[in-house]
Amino acid sequence: MSSHRITARTPGVFYRRPSPDAEPYVGDGAAVSEGDTIGLIEVMKTYREVKADTTGTVSQWFVENEDEVTIGQDLVELDT
């Protein structure tokens, strides 16, 4: 089995949840399909969806909810 990492395309604050009281978009060990939303990055009150660019299963998160991220930073690893 191979792995694939999804990276941040913009700097900002990463959110794993659509709102503070909601469940995460994608949980640990969850299966995702290409195009699924896995989180949000907020820059100056503008929210951009982070989408899976391949199909796989979440094996490891590299960031927590509300962590600041930089361009190119690894967000999550998928087993593909």
JOLIN-V945788 format. One record per helix or strand. SS is the DSSP state (H for helix, E for strand). FROM is the first residue (numbers start at 1). TO is the last residue. If there is no record, write none. Layout:
<<SS	FROM	TO> <SS	FROM	TO>>
This chain:
<<E	3	7> <E	12	15> <E	17	17> <E	24	24> <E	31	32> <E	37	43> <E	46	51> <E	56	61> <E	67	69> <E	74	79>>
